[in-house]
Amino acid sequence: MNNVIALMNSELINRYVNLDPSDTVRQFLMLTKRFVKAQAICDAVQGYPSSYCWVIMCLHFLLRFEYIPNIQRADINITRRRNNK
């Protein structure tokens, strides 16, 4: 059975990761996932945020401080980076 929403969520994450040619975004997300698993704070059944939730929180952080562009806004230039606006 295809879960369309899950596929769309994965595509959104992939698009944000692929915007960064230096691979820093992917490394940040993977580091966060490893950290929260090591700290045992990544388990939705136990009442903690899921792995997907941690990734979305990281992307929100990066968006909030303009390390990555918001690709969901129609008026944004995708090539804009924090250091060269």
C-alpha positions as CSV (number, residue, x, y, z in Angstrom):
1,M,0.0,0.0,0.0
2,N,1.4,3.4,-1.0
3,N,1.3,6.1,1.7
4,V,1.2,9.3,-0.4
5,I,1.7,11.6,2.6
6,A,4.8,9.8,3.7
7,L,6.2,9.9,0.2
8,M,5.5,13.7,0.0
9,N,7.2,14.2,3.4
10,S,10.3,12.2,2.2
11,E,10.4,14.3,-1.0
12,L,10.2,17.5,1.0
13,I,13.2,16.5,3.2
14,N,15.1,15.3,0.1
15,R,14.6,18.7,-1.6
16,Y,16.0,20.6,1.4
17,V,19.0,18.2,1.7
18,N,19.7,18.5,-2.0
19,L,19.8,22.3,-1.9
20,D,23.0,22.2,0.0
21,P,26.0,21.3,-2.2
22,S,28.3,21.2,0.8
23,D,26.3,18.3,2.4
24,T,26.1,20.2,5.7
25,V,22.3,20.0,6.0
26,R,22.4,16.2,5.6
27,Q,25.2,15.8,8.1
28,F,23.4,18.0,10.6
29,L,20.2,15.9,10.3
30,M,22.1,12.6,10.6
31,L,24.1,13.9,13.6
32,T,20.9,14.9,15.3
33,K,19.3,11.5,14.6
34,R,22.3,9.7,16.0
35,F,22.3,11.9,19.1
36,V,18.6,11.6,19.9
37,K,18.8,7.8,19.4
38,A,21.9,7.6,21.7
39,Q,20.1,9.6,24.3
40,A,16.9,7.5,24.0
41,I,14.7,10.5,23.3
42,C,13.5,9.3,19.9
43,D,10.5,7.1,20.4
44,A,6.9,8.2,19.7
45,V,5.5,5.2,21.5
46,Q,7.2,6.3,24.7
47,G,6.0,9.9,24.3
48,Y,9.1,11.3,22.7
49,P,9.3,12.9,19.3
50,S,9.7,10.6,16.3
51,S,12.7,10.5,14.1
52,Y,10.7,12.4,11.4
53,C,9.7,15.0,14.0
54,W,13.4,15.6,15.0
55,V,14.2,16.1,11.3
56,I,11.4,18.6,10.8
57,M,12.5,20.5,13.9
58,C,16.0,20.7,12.6
59,L,14.8,21.9,9.2
60,H,12.7,24.5,11.0
61,F,15.7,25.7,12.9
62,L,17.7,26.0,9.7
63,L,14.9,27.8,8.0
64,R,14.3,30.2,10.9
65,F,17.9,31.3,10.9
66,E,18.1,31.3,7.1
67,Y,20.7,28.6,6.7
68,I,18.5,27.1,4.0
69,P,15.8,28.8,1.9
70,N,12.1,28.2,2.3
71,I,11.2,26.3,-0.8
72,Q,7.5,26.4,0.0
73,R,7.4,30.2,-0.5
74,A,6.6,31.3,-4.0
75,D,8.5,34.6,-3.7
76,I,11.9,33.1,-2.8
77,N,15.0,32.7,-4.9
78,I,16.2,29.1,-4.3
79,T,19.9,30.0,-4.7
80,R,19.9,32.5,-1.8
81,R,22.2,31.4,1.0
82,R,22.8,32.8,4.4
83,N,26.2,34.3,3.6
84,N,25.4,35.8,0.3
85,K,21.8,37.1,0.3
